[in-house]
Amino acid sequence: MAVARTRSVALVGVSGHVVEVEADVGHGLAGVSLIGMLDTALSEARDRVRSAIVNSRYPWPDARVTISLFPASLPKRGSLFDLAIAVALAGAAGLVPRRHLSQPFFLGELGLDGTVRPVRGVLPAVVAAADAGARTVVVPMANAPEADLVPGIRVVPVLTLAELIETLRTADPAQLATLDGIPDLAPPTPPDGIPSPHSAASAHQTTQLSALRPRPPTDQATHPLDLSDVAGQAIARRALEVCAAGGHNLWMLGQPGTGKTMLAERLPTLLPELDRDQALEVTAIHSVAGTLPPGRPLLEHAPFVAPHHTATVAAIVGGGSGVIRPGAVSLAHRGVLFLDEAPEYPARVLDSLRQPLESGQVTVARAAVTVTFPARFMLVLAANPCPCAEPSTPENPCQCTPSQRRRYLARLSGPLLDRVDVKVRLTRSTRRELLADRQFIETSGTVAERVLHARERTAKRLAGTPWRCNADVPSPALHGRFRLPLPAMSPLYRCLDTGELSARGLDRVLRISWTLADLTGKPQPELPETTTALAMWTGLE
């Protein structure tokens, strides 16, 4: 008996770090020691691994067993390492050839009966393995479609530990030498709802992702929400189109029943599908959070996240006492974060949005580790004009006083609203207005086509830069490379001189102006675009 080595991956946020798993079966008092800065779930792996090996009909070594996870200074959490520990122990005990275990990566949790159970974060773990030069990764069967998204990696799905050990024991040496020690396993029957990772559908998953494109009409079967459902709010629908085209933030103020929630829920239907890099990035975040929908290993559409107003700061920005999980701002990455009844959220929660709105990422600091999650999202705020939230009519007006209304809306701080590009006031529509508006209403597909063309113009202008939409363009570029002529800037300079417009507000008006120009096909904004953008920023349109 000697030391056997294999490899696994430790996740810190959405980043994977290679971990070398060593097992030694030697002389001494019988027992198992796990070392390497482990958390409680990983310390319990000794009992899971022992039961899994025994219940798989293999002998447990009656000797001193030491299992080390290197580097020891890296925090390791969760049950992701169970399969690697079991395989390394089997190699040290002589059950499988040790030389066949050093190159592959092993990911998975073990049940007491030896089944290999799915785990969170398989996609970023496999990406880290690929970056480390791995050619083969062994994962649970349920995680195989997700792992199969990484190009250049051979994915070996397994259902039981016994299946894997027997394959390693009985495989032809010549075959083992050419496949990193693991031949293809006989494809077992996958669990219900999990497609085979080697099916034709899986083989074409990556080719189905292209550059910016609107959702196909067939998507309406699974996404029945449509912008044409919202009648009587033409200005708000126009604002939604501008936000979708430029990636701008939106604030809607209006009485209950004016369609604020309906509009927010339909914003994702106007956004182009995620390209390959974006889809993998978003999927990795949801994989770590454990929120991937069943049977959908790849998220191709912009996510929509709407946390409840009782959510804590940790739920919004991410955190946790043990494993740090991404929060709502990261789950909404490349999508929409909707805060309904925004003034009802705690002030600390609203203020925590400032960092991700500015930097596109959020940093969660703990005593043992600091984790940075991506968080580039479109923020949509909705609010009632007063705390009573009662419909106000000429016959039955709202009883809230002006001071009560001011205090209620003052919960949305000035610095937060200064980071919101477009502001819209929604009013109740009369029956005549509803009937008239239905003659001009457009479907999400029609508006999405215009959004797509506008984003294509934006992408062409921003080619060679790290920015993808107008909302990403920084201030130096707005006043340098993309500086507008003086006639177009004159109304903005006047507002800047009078104090109606801050320096940050000026930048956001300029970004909206470029989006309006892209929607109309102009090479650059002119006076009509900057005037309209100023009205959208102030909420006076």
N, C-alpha and C positions, 0 to 999 in steps of 0.2 A: 504494500500500500504506500502511496505517495500523494503529493499535492496535485490536485486537478484544478484547472482554471477555465473559466468561461467568461462571457461578458453580458452585461445588461445596461440599462440606462436609468439614471436618476433625473427626475424632472424638478426644475426650480422655476416656477411660473410656467411659461410656455417654452422654455429652453431645456434641451436635453443635454446631459453630461454623461460621458461613458464611465461605467463602473466595472471594474474587474472583480469577479467573484471567485474567491479561492476557497477550496475545501481540503482539509487535511484530516486523515484518519490515522491516528498514531497510538502509541502506548500511553497508558495512564488510566486514571479512574474514569469509568464510563460516564459520559455526559456530553452535552452540546453547548458550545460557546459561540455566540454571534458577536462580532466586533465591527466597528466602523461607523460610529455616530448614527445610531438607528433611533427611530421613533418607536412608540408602543406597538403600532400595527406590524412593523417589521420585526420587532423583538419577538412577537408571537409567531413568527414564521417557523421557528424550530418545531412547534407543536403541529402546525399544519403540514410541514414537510414530512415529519416523522409518520404521521397518520397516513398521508398520501402514499408514501413508499411502502409501508406495511400493508395497507389495504390494496395495493397493486401487486401483492404476492411476491415482494422482494424482501430479503433479510435486512434488518437494521443492524449496522455494525456495532458489536459489543466492545466498544473502544472509545477512546477520547476523540471527539469530533470538534474541530475548530473551523469556523467559517468566517472569513474576513471579506469585507467589502471595501475596496480601495478606489479612490483616495479616502482615507479616514477622516479628513477635514471637511469633506462635502456632506451636508445633511442629506439623509436618505429617509424617505417617508413612503408609507403605503405598502401594498402587497404586490407591487409590480415585480419584485425580485424572487418570488416563490419558485417559479419554474427554473430560473438560473441556479438558485441554491440547490434545488433537488438534483438537477443534472450534474452540477459540479460534485455533489456528494456521491452520486452514482459513479462518477468517474474515479473519485478517490477510493471508493470501496471496491473497484474492479468490476463493476457491473457493465460498464461501457468503456470503449477505448478512449483514453484521455486525449490522444492526439486529435480526435475528431471534435473536440469541444472548444478549442481555443479560438476559432475564427467566428463561428456564428454568434448572434445575439439571441438571448432568450427572454421573452416577456410574458408574464401571465401570473395569475393567482391560482393557487391549488385548493381544491376542496378536500375534505377529509377522506373521501373515497377515491381520490386520485384524478378527479375531473379537473380540466384546465378551464378556469373561469375568466370571463372578459374583465378588462381593467380600463381605467380612464387614461387618456393621454397617449394612446398608441401611436397616433400620427406624428406628433412632435418627437416621440421616442425613436420611431423608425427613421425620421429625417436626421436625427443626431447620429444614428447608427450608420446611415449612408454617408454622412459627412466624415465619419471616422474610417471609411473605407470598407465597410461590411458589404458582403455579397449575399448573405443569407440571414433571415430573421425568422425565428419561430415565435408564433403568436397564437392566442386562443382562436378557435374557429370563428367565434362571434365577432372578433376584431379583424379578421382577415380582409374583408372588403375595404376597411379603412386603411390598413397597412399597405394594401395593394395600390394605393394612390401614388406612392412614392416611386418614381421611375428608377430603374437600374438596380432594384432590390428583388431578390427571390424570396417570396413569402411562403413559409411552410406552416399551414394551419394544423393545429392538433386539438383533439377533444379530451384525451386522457394522457396521464403521465406514462402509463404502461405501454400505450401505443408508441410513444416517442422512444422509450428505452428499448423496446423490442426491435424497433426499426434500426436503431444504432447498433444493437448487438448482432443482428442477423444480416446486415447489409453487406453487399459485395465490396471488398476492399478497394477494387479499382473504381467502382462507382463513388464510394465515399471520398476518394482522393480528389475527384473532380468537382464535387459539389459541397465543399466546405464541411464535409463530414456528415451531411444529412441528405439522403436521397428523397425523392418524392414519396410522400406517404400515400397510401390508398385513400382516395377522397371519401371521407365519411359523410353520412347524411347530415347536412347542416341543420341547425335548429330552425324552427318555424320563423319565417320573416327575414331570414338572413340569406342573401343570395350567395352562390358559390363564388369564391374570389377568382376562380379561373374560368368563369362563364364568359360567353360572348359579350354580355352586357357590361361585365366588369372590364373586359379588354378594351371597350370603347368609351369607358367613363372619361378618360383624360381627353380623348379626341372630341368629346361633346362640348368641351369648354373652348370658347373662342374669345376674341376680343369683344369690345363693347357691343352688345346687341340687346334689343328689347325682348321681353318675354313673348314666346309664341302664343297664338290664340288658344291652342290646346291647353295652356296652363290655366285657363279660366275654370276648368273642371276642379282643380285643386286649390285655386286661388279665386274664389268667386267675387271678391271685393272689386269694385270698379268705380272710377271717378264719376261716371254718369249717374251713380246713385245719389249724389249730392246736388240738389237743385236749389236755385235761389241764392247761391253764393259765388257769383262769377268772379269777384275780386279775389276771394280766398282761393278759388281753383287756380287762378292765374298766379297767385303767390306760390302755390304748391308747385306749379310747373317751373317757376324761376328757381325755387329751392332745389328741386330735383336736378335741374340742368347745371347748377353751379355748386351744389353741395353746401348750401347755406342753411343756417339755423333759422327757426321760425317761432314766433310768439303769436298766439291767437287769443284775443280777448272778446268775450261775448256772452250773452245770456245763455242759460241752459236750453238745449234743444235747437241751437243754431247750427249744429253740425261740426263742432270742433273735433270731437273724437272720430267721427266718420272720415273727416279729411285726413287726420293723422294716420289712421289705419290704411288709407289708400295711397299714401305717399310711396311706400315700397313698390306699388304696382307701376309707378312711373320711372323707377330707377332701372338702368341697364343691369343685365346679369353680371355677376362677378367674373372677372377673367381668371385664368388658372392660378396665378400667384395669389390673388385676393381670396379665391375660394379655399385654397390650402391654408392660408393664414387664418381665415375665419373658422374653418373646420378644426384647426389645431386648438383654438381657444375653446370652442364648444366641447372638444374631446376632453380637454383637461377639466372642464367644469362638469362633465358628465351629462350634457344636455343635447347630445346628438340625437335626432329623431330616429326611431327604430326603422331599419331598412334603408336609411339614407346616409351612407358613409361620407358623402361630400355635399356641402352646403353651397349651392350655386346661386342662390338668391340673397339679396340684401336682407339681413336679419332685422326684425322689429321687436324691440324690448320695451315693455311698459310696466315698470315696477309700481307697487302700491305705495300710497303716500305715507304709510307707516314704515317704509324701508329705512334701515340704518345706514350710516356712512360706510360701514364695511360691506353691506349688501350692494351699495352703489359703486364704490371704487374698488372693492375687493379686499380680501383679508381672511382672517381665520386664526384660531389659537394654535392649531397644529399645521395642517397643510394649507398654504395660502392659495385661495381660489380666486379666479377672476370675478369681478363684480359686473353690475349691469352696464357700466360704461364700456367694458371690454367685450361683453357679450353682444353689444350693439355695434362693435367695430365694423366699419364699412357699411353700416346700415343706419337705422333710426332709433333714437332713444326718445320715448314719449313720456312726458310727465304731465298727467292729467290732474286738474285741480292743483297746479303748481304751488300756489301760496299755502297749501295745506302741508307741504313738506317741511320738515325742520330746517331752520336756517343753516345749520352745520352741513346738512346734506346738500342744499343748494349751493353753498359756497365751495363745497368739495368739487364741484363741476368745473371750476375755473381753470385748474391745471390741465386737465385733459382737453378742454376746449381750446386752449392756447397751444399746447405742445403735441397733442395727438397721442399721448401716452400717459399712464398713471404709474406712480412709483409707490409701492407699499413697503414700508420699512418695519422690520421686526428685530428683536435682539439678536437672533441667530442668522437672519438672512434678509436681504433687500431684493425685492422682485419688481421688475418693470413689465407691465402689460401694455400692449397696444390698445389705443382707445381713440380712434379717429372716427367720429360718428356725427350724424346730423341730429341736433337737439331740437325737439319740438315741445314747446310749452303751451299749455292751455289753461285759461283762468276765467272765472266768472268776474264780473265787475264789482261784486259786493259779497260779503260773507253769507248772506241769507240764501243765496242761490235760488231765489224764487223768481219765476217769470214776472216781468214788469210790463204792465199794459196801461194805457191811459185811464181805463176804468179802475184798475187795481195797481197803482204804482208801488214800487219798492219802498219800504219804510226805513231803509238804512240811511243814516245821515252822511253828508259828504266827508266828515272826519272819519267815520267808520270805513268808508270805502277807501280813503287814502291810507289808513293804517293797514287795511287788508292787502292792498296791492303793494304797499311798501315792504312786505315780506320778500318780494322779489327785489333784491338789492340792485342798485344802479350799476355796479361793476358787472353783475351777471347779465343784465339786460343790454349793457353796452357790448357784450359779446354775441348778441343775437342780431342777425343781419336784417331779417324781414319781420315786420310787425303788422298785424292785420286786426282790424276791429270788425266783428261779425254782428249783424243785426237781424232781427226776425223779419222774414219775408212775408209779404201779403200773398193772398191766393193769386191775385193777378200777376205778381212778380214771379211766382213759382211757375205758372203756366207759360209766361213769356220766356222764361229762362230755359225751359225744356226744348225750345226750338234751336238754341245755340249750344246746348250741352254736348260735350265730346266724351268718348270712351277713354279708358286708360291706355288702350293700344294706340289710339291716335295721338294723344299727348306724349306717350312714350317715344313715338317716332321722332317728334320734334326735339324731345330731350336728347335722344340719341344723336341726332344731327348736330345739335349744339355742343354736345360733349366731344364729338369728332372734331369740330372746329377748334375747341379748346385744346384737345390733345395735339392737334397739328401745330398750334401756336406755341404750346409748352414743350414741344419735342426737344429732347436733349436736356431737360431739367428734371428734378425729382418730383415735381408737382403734377398732379393728375387732374385737378379741377380748379376753377377760379377761387374757391374758398381756401385753397392751399397756398396760393401765391403770397409770399411774405411782403412786408412793407417796403423794403429796399427795392424790390423788383417793380412794385407798383409805381414808385416815384422815380425809377430809373429807366429800366428797359421798356416798361409799358406805360411811360408817362403820357398823359393826355394833353392835348393842346389847351391853351388858355381859355378860349371861348367855352369849351366843354366844362372846364373847372370853375368858371366864374361863380355859379350859384353855391358851389361847395366852399369856396374861399369866403364868401359872404357869411355863410353859417359858421364857419370856423372863426371868423373875426368877432361875431356876436356871441360866441360861446354856445350856440345851439348844437354844435358838432365838436366832438372831441377828436384827438388825433387817431385814436382807435376807431371811432365811428367813421372818420374820413376814409380810412382804409377799407372798411366794410362796405361803404357806399361805392367805392371804386370797384370792388369785386363784383357787386351786384350789377354795376354798369357794364362790365365786360360780359357778364352772363346775358344781360338783355341784348347786347350787340351780337352775341353768338346765336341767340334765338332768332334774331331778325336777319342774320347773315351779313351784318356789317363788318368791315375789317377792324374797326375800333369804335368805341362809344363816342357819341356826339351829344350835343346839348339835350335832346329829348331823352336819351338813355340816362344821363347823369341826373336830370330833374326827376325822372320816374324813380330812379334808384334812391334818391334822397327822400322822396315821399314814402317809399316802402320802408326805409330805415326808421323814419319818424312815426310811421303808422298813420299818416294822413292821406294815403292814397284813396 
